Amino acid sequence: MRNLSQYQNLIYQPNYVTKNQKTEILSYLSKLYPIWEMRFSKSNPPPNNEPNRQLLRPVYWLGNWQFACLNYYHPPQGLQNRCVTAEAYPQVLQRIIFEVESLTRQKFSPKDIPDKWHLNTCLINFYGNKITATEKIDCARVGEHKDFEPGPVASISFGERALFQFVKSSGKSQKSDVILQQWLEDSSLQIFGGDKFKKQLFHRVQRVEEKGLLFNELNTTNFETRRINFTFRYVPVEHVRPFSKLPVHLQDDVTGYVSELAQKSDFWEEELNFKN
């Protein structure tokens, strides 16, 4: 398996997060209450009369929240009403991100870093088993996709290692070709950007190992977590708006999620009260 760091605009550093930083981050996570989202909504119904579906895992967002049913941030058409102002990063994450941004500017081609680029949005994904009344379902994967936010993307992983792949899609009827792959280890950092890795190739998490490591202190419901990943991206500030500034029909689509978040988060309680 080739080391991804030999390629331009691609960095992988194992053991990037220190033990003390990891402890602080996991302590912070133990105070969050991730939610389950549905992929679609009344304003954004499923295609071709398909049923609505739940995402594979519980999630939490910092910086801004991209609710799945708002269809995520997707330039050039999907710019407005996709990104809702969310909680700020805790200090430990902000310190790490300052360092990651500096590393990126040192190592990446300037043409691949947009003006005003900084990693102001973070998706926290929880990988593991969904627990139903009768079974455990392994949901520790992500299908091939692209991150459409401009500029480089950074991610930090904790827990069991994950097989991350860059692939060239051959269409729905054919198997995609794996171009590069890397095991993402506990406390590792990955950064990728540029046309090759952002525009030409897709990426996916093919699988996450299951060797008995579990995060038992998290507030996930009906879920058993063995890997946690923070993905940091850039959304221009002009495309982020408070929940109260969404069009009314879109507010209605996500009010249930905001109400759930508001039960455990002072920030989201204030956002909900301001809207009301």
Secondary structure as GFF3:
##gff-version 3
##sequence-region A 1 276
A	DSSP	three_ten_helix	4	6	.	.	.	ID=ss1
A	DSSP	beta_strand	10	13	.	.	.	ID=ss2
A	DSSP	alpha_helix	19	29	.	.	.	ID=ss3
A	DSSP	three_ten_helix	47	49	.	.	.	ID=ss4
A	DSSP	beta_strand	59	62	.	.	.	ID=ss5
A	DSSP	beta_strand	64	65	.	.	.	ID=ss6
A	DSSP	three_ten_helix	68	70	.	.	.	ID=ss7
A	DSSP	beta_strand	83	85	.	.	.	ID=ss8
A	DSSP	alpha_helix	91	107	.	.	.	ID=ss9
A	DSSP	three_ten_helix	110	112	.	.	.	ID=ss10
A	DSSP	beta_strand	121	131	.	.	.	ID=ss11
A	DSSP	beta_strand	136	138	.	.	.	ID=ss12
A	DSSP	beta_strand	142	145	.	.	.	ID=ss13
A	DSSP	beta_strand	153	159	.	.	.	ID=ss14
A	DSSP	beta_strand	162	168	.	.	.	ID=ss15
A	DSSP	beta_strand	177	184	.	.	.	ID=ss16
A	DSSP	beta_strand	189	192	.	.	.	ID=ss17
A	DSSP	alpha_helix	194	195	.	.	.	ID=ss18
A	DSSP	pi_helix	196	200	.	.	.	ID=ss19
A	DSSP	beta_strand	202	208	.	.	.	ID=ss20
A	DSSP	beta_strand	223	233	.	.	.	ID=ss21
A	DSSP	three_ten_helix	237	239	.	.	.	ID=ss22
A	DSSP	beta_strand	240	241	.	.	.	ID=ss23
A	DSSP	three_ten_helix	243	245	.	.	.	ID=ss24
A	DSSP	alpha_helix	248	262	.	.	.	ID=ss25
A	DSSP	alpha_helix	266	275	.	.	.	ID=ss26
###
